Amino acid sequence: MTATYLSSSELRELTGCAHRARQQKWLDRNRWPYAIAETGHIRVLRQYWLDRLTGAKSTAPTVHAGTKHNFSAIAA
């Protein structure tokens, strides 16, 4: 069975960075969705990675997973 998320070495290869903070900056800059696990590890879906690198249309979210919306800015 294939893992759901990229491994640490695959994430390092994708971003070119070994440190999590720099990996996160790279992912943000290149608009890759990810999540941070309770352990602090960055989680990138393997299917999104495959879809993005092959040009397939992905069903994964296209915004940063940590983005928060300011619904109070919408007038009632």
C-alpha positions in Angstrom: 0.0 0.0 0.0 1.2 3.5 -0.9 1.6 6.0 2.0 -1.0 8.8 2.1 1.6 11.5 2.7 5.0 12.2 1.3 7.8 10.8 3.4 10.3 13.2 5.1 12.9 12.3 2.4 10.4 12.9 -0.4 9.4 16.3 1.1 13.1 17.2 1.4 13.6 16.2 -2.3 10.5 18.2 -3.4 11.5 21.4 -1.5 15.2 21.2 -1.6 15.2 22.0 2.1 16.0 19.8 5.1 14.5 22.0 7.8 10.8 22.1 8.4 10.6 25.9 8.6 12.3 26.2 5.2 10.1 23.5 3.7 7.0 25.3 4.9 8.2 28.6 3.4 8.8 26.7 0.1 5.4 25.2 0.1 3.8 28.5 0.9 5.7 30.3 -1.8 4.8 27.6 -4.4 1.2 27.4 -3.2 1.2 23.7 -2.2 -1.5 22.7 0.3 -0.2 21.0 3.4 -1.1 20.3 7.0 1.0 20.3 10.1 0.6 17.2 12.2 0.5 17.3 16.0 4.1 16.1 16.0 5.1 19.2 13.9 5.7 17.1 10.8 4.5 18.6 7.5 2.0 16.5 5.6 1.6 16.8 1.8 -0.9 14.4 0.2 0.9 12.0 -2.1 -2.0 12.2 -4.6 -1.7 16.0 -4.8 2.0 15.7 -5.4 1.4 13.1 -8.2 -1.4 15.1 -9.8 0.6 18.4 -9.7 3.8 16.9 -11.1 2.0 15.0 -13.9 -0.4 17.8 -14.8 -3.5 15.8 -13.8 -6.5 17.7 -12.5 -6.5 17.3 -8.8 -9.4 17.4 -6.4 -7.2 18.5 -3.6 -7.7 22.0 -2.2 -5.9 24.8 -4.0 -5.4 27.1 -1.0 -3.1 26.8 1.9 -4.6 24.4 4.5 -3.9 26.9 7.3 -5.6 29.8 5.7 -8.2 31.4 7.9 -11.2 33.4 6.5 -12.3 36.7 7.9 -16.1 36.2 7.7 -16.6 39.3 10.0 -15.5 41.4 7.1 -18.6 40.5 5.2 -21.5 42.9 5.7 -24.7 41.3 6.9 
